Amino acid sequence: MELAEAKLKFIEAWGKLGSEWGINRTMAQVHALLLVSPEALTTEEVMAELSISRGNANMTLRDLIDWGLVEKQHKTGERKEYFYAEKDTWIIARRVAEERKKRELDPVIKILGHLTEVKGDEKDPAFKAFNSSVTNINKLANNVNKTLETMLKAEENWFFGSIFKMFKK
């Protein structure tokens, strides 16, 4: 397989993986393109490589910047903006986890917290079923949140060191 074909396969696979994680397919494909590019690319280069519109490219690049996965760069003497993707996979994983936590888990935890405070008749089967389900889901969500917080605060060396220790035992 030639490099050009491999690059296209990677971009396609990353796009599919991203959409399975709940990330827009085009956003994942633009990220993949920038990941495998040795130098920062312009909006026009992204558009040409992926055959997407200027509006789609601009919106996607802005989203990637918001997620902390891409940074905008300027070259002295040039008016064009260049975009460069973070290449460190640990940093990428942490930023995606942080963003997904902020967008998905935190709002659910907030709602569940309010729902666990609902008052009702403890003898009413409907209230008991509702209260039990919401309380259990809230506990699970909070445990997931604590685990994720621990992972996000962990340093790469600590994380991999812990995994290696587990396999040595």
C-alpha positions in Angstrom: 0.0 0.0 0.0 1.3 3.4 -0.9 1.4 6.3 1.5 -1.4 8.2 -0.2 -3.7 5.2 0.0 -2.8 4.6 3.6 -3.4 8.2 4.5 -6.9 8.0 2.9 -7.7 4.8 4.8 -6.6 6.3 8.1 -8.7 9.5 7.5 -11.7 7.3 6.6 -11.2 5.0 9.7 -10.7 7.9 12.1 -13.9 9.5 10.7 -15.8 6.3 11.3 -14.4 5.9 14.8 -15.2 9.5 15.7 -18.8 9.1 14.5 -19.1 6.0 16.7 -17.9 8.0 19.7 -20.5 10.7 19.0 -18.2 13.1 17.2 -19.1 14.5 13.8 -17.6 12.4 11.0 -16.2 15.4 9.2 -14.7 16.8 12.4 -12.9 13.4 13.0 -11.7 13.3 9.3 -10.3 16.9 9.5 -8.6 15.9 12.7 -7.1 12.8 11.1 -5.8 14.8 8.2 -4.1 17.3 10.5 -2.7 14.4 12.7 -0.9 12.9 9.7 0.2 16.1 8.2 3.8 17.0 9.0 3.1 20.7 8.8 0.1 23.0 9.6 -2.5 23.2 6.8 -4.6 26.1 5.5 -8.4 26.0 5.3 -8.0 25.7 1.5 -5.7 22.7 1.8 -8.1 21.0 4.2 -11.0 21.7 1.8 -9.1 20.3 -1.2 -7.8 17.2 0.6 -11.3 16.2 1.9 -13.5 17.7 -0.8 -15.5 19.7 1.7 -17.0 23.2 1.5 -15.4 26.3 3.0 -18.3 26.7 5.5 -17.9 23.1 6.6 -14.1 23.4 6.9 -14.3 26.7 8.9 -17.0 25.3 11.2 -15.1 22.1 11.8 -11.8 23.7 12.4 -13.4 26.1 14.9 -14.9 23.1 16.7 -11.6 21.3 16.8 -10.0 24.5 18.3 -12.8 24.6 20.9 -12.1 21.0 21.8 -8.4 21.8 22.2 -7.3 19.4 19.5 -6.1 21.9 17.0 -4.4 25.2 17.2 -4.4 28.1 14.8 -1.0 29.4 13.7 0.2 32.4 11.7 3.3 32.6 9.5 5.2 35.8 9.4 4.4 37.8 6.3 1.3 35.7 5.4 -2.3 36.5 5.8 -3.5 32.9 5.7 -4.3 31.0 8.9 -2.7 27.6 9.4 -4.0 24.8 11.5 -2.0 22.2 13.4 -3.2 19.2 15.4 -1.8 18.0 18.7 0.1 14.8 17.9 0.5 13.4 21.4 -2.1 10.6 21.7 -2.3 10.9 25.5 -3.1 14.6 25.3 -5.7 13.9 22.6 -7.4 11.2 24.7 -7.5 13.5 27.7 -8.9 16.5 25.8 -11.6 14.3 24.2 -12.5 12.8 27.6 -12.6 16.2 29.2 -14.8 17.7 26.5 -17.2 14.7 26.4 -17.4 14.8 30.2 -18.2 18.5 30.1 -20.8 18.1 27.3 -22.4 14.8 28.3 -21.7 13.5 31.8 -21.8 16.8 33.8 -25.3 17.8 32.6 -26.7 14.3 33.3 -25.2 14.3 36.8 -26.8 17.7 37.5 -30.2 16.5 36.4 -29.9 13.3 38.3 -28.9 15.2 41.4 -32.1 17.3 41.2 -34.2 14.2 40.5 -33.0 12.4 43.6 -34.5 15.2 45.7 -38.0 14.5 44.4 -40.4 14.1 47.3 -43.2 11.5 47.4 -45.0 8.8 49.3 -42.5 6.1 50.2 -45.4 3.6 50.1 -46.4 4.5 46.5 -44.9 1.8 44.1 -44.5 4.3 41.3 -42.5 6.7 43.5 -40.4 3.8 44.9 -39.6 2.5 41.4 -38.7 6.1 40.2 -36.6 6.9 43.3 -34.8 3.6 43.2 -33.9 3.8 39.5 -32.8 7.5 39.7 -30.8 6.9 42.8 -28.9 3.9 41.3 -28.3 5.7 38.0 -27.0 8.7 40.0 -24.6 6.6 42.0 -23.3 5.0 38.8 -22.9 8.3 37.0 -21.0 9.7 40.0 -18.7 6.7 40.2 -18.0 7.1 36.5 -17.3 10.7 37.0 -14.9 10.0 39.9 -13.1 7.4 37.8 -12.8 9.8 34.9 -11.6 12.7 37.1 -8.9 10.4 38.4 -7.8 9.5 34.9 -7.8 13.1 33.7 -5.7 14.2 36.7 -3.2 11.3 36.2 0.1 11.8 34.5 0.9 9.6 31.6 3.8 7.9 33.4 1.6 7.2 36.4 -1.1 5.7 34.2 1.1 3.4 32.2 3.2 2.5 35.2 0.1 1.4 37.0 -1.0 -0.7 34.1 2.4 -2.4 33.8 2.4 -3.1 37.5 -1.0 -4.9 37.1 0.4 -7.1 34.4 3.5 -8.0 36.3 1.5 -9.4 39.2 
